[in-house]
Amino acid sequence: MTKTIRSRFNHEIGQAVEGCTILEKRVIIPPVPSERRLGVYDYVVEVPPEPPKTRGSQKRTPASPQPAQASFVRATPDEMVGSVIRRLPSR
């Protein structure tokens, strides 16, 4: 399987780009070295086949019960009567 990748970097046929091997190279915009401008290139690359995913080979463990998560609620001003808020001086 092949796909096209557009890049501003000059690679040669046979090199790897994004993990794929370059099969074909096309210059879209040529570089201009006097203006220090990069070119734009299209690369037709060969995509390696993805390994087949097997579902039956993995053994699943039975799901253990999750502990209930506690919910936190901000204290109301009436609940904060005895508390003290300390402010630290800035450094």
C-alpha positions in Angstrom: 0.0 0.0 0.0 1.3 3.5 -0.8 0.5 7.0 0.3 1.7 10.5 -0.5 3.5 12.7 2.0 4.3 16.4 1.5 7.5 17.7 3.1 9.7 20.7 3.0 12.8 18.6 3.5 14.8 17.1 0.7 15.1 13.3 1.0 16.3 10.7 -1.6 14.5 7.6 -2.9 15.1 4.7 -0.6 15.3 6.8 2.6 12.7 6.6 5.3 10.1 9.3 6.0 7.7 8.9 8.9 8.6 5.2 9.1 7.8 4.6 5.5 10.2 3.9 2.5 10.3 6.5 -0.3 9.4 5.1 -3.7 9.0 8.2 -5.8 9.9 11.9 -5.4 8.3 15.0 -7.0 9.4 18.6 -6.7 6.4 20.8 -6.1 8.2 24.1 -5.4 11.9 24.2 -6.2 14.3 25.5 -3.5 15.9 28.9 -3.9 19.3 28.8 -2.1 20.0 32.5 -2.7 16.9 33.4 -0.7 17.5 30.6 1.8 14.1 29.2 0.8 13.3 25.5 1.2 11.5 23.6 -1.5 8.3 21.6 -1.2 8.4 17.9 -2.1 5.8 15.1 -2.5 7.0 11.6 -1.7 5.1 8.5 -2.6 6.0 6.1 0.2 5.3 2.4 0.8 3.4 1.9 4.0 4.4 -1.2 6.0 1.5 -3.6 6.6 0.0 -3.4 10.0 0.3 -6.6 12.1 -3.0 -8.5 12.4 -4.8 -7.9 15.6 -5.8 -11.2 17.4 -8.5 -11.1 20.0 -8.5 -14.7 21.1 -4.9 -14.9 22.2 -5.2 -12.5 25.1 -6.7 -13.8 28.3 -8.8 -11.4 30.3 -8.8 -11.3 34.0 -12.2 -10.9 35.7 -12.9 -7.2 36.4 -12.3 -6.4 40.0 -14.8 -4.2 41.7 -13.7 -0.6 41.7 -13.9 1.3 45.0 -16.5 4.1 45.0 -14.9 7.4 44.4 -15.6 10.0 47.0 -17.2 13.2 45.8 -15.9 16.5 47.2 -18.0 19.6 47.7 -16.7 23.0 48.7 -17.6 24.0 52.2 -20.2 26.7 52.7 -19.4 29.8 54.8 -21.4 28.4 57.6 -19.3 25.2 57.7 -16.0 27.3 57.7 -16.8 29.1 61.0 -13.8 27.7 62.9 -11.3 27.5 60.1 -8.4 29.9 59.5 -7.1 30.8 56.1 -3.4 31.7 56.1 -1.8 33.8 53.4 1.9 33.4 52.7 3.8 36.5 51.9 5.1 36.9 48.4 8.8 36.2 47.8 
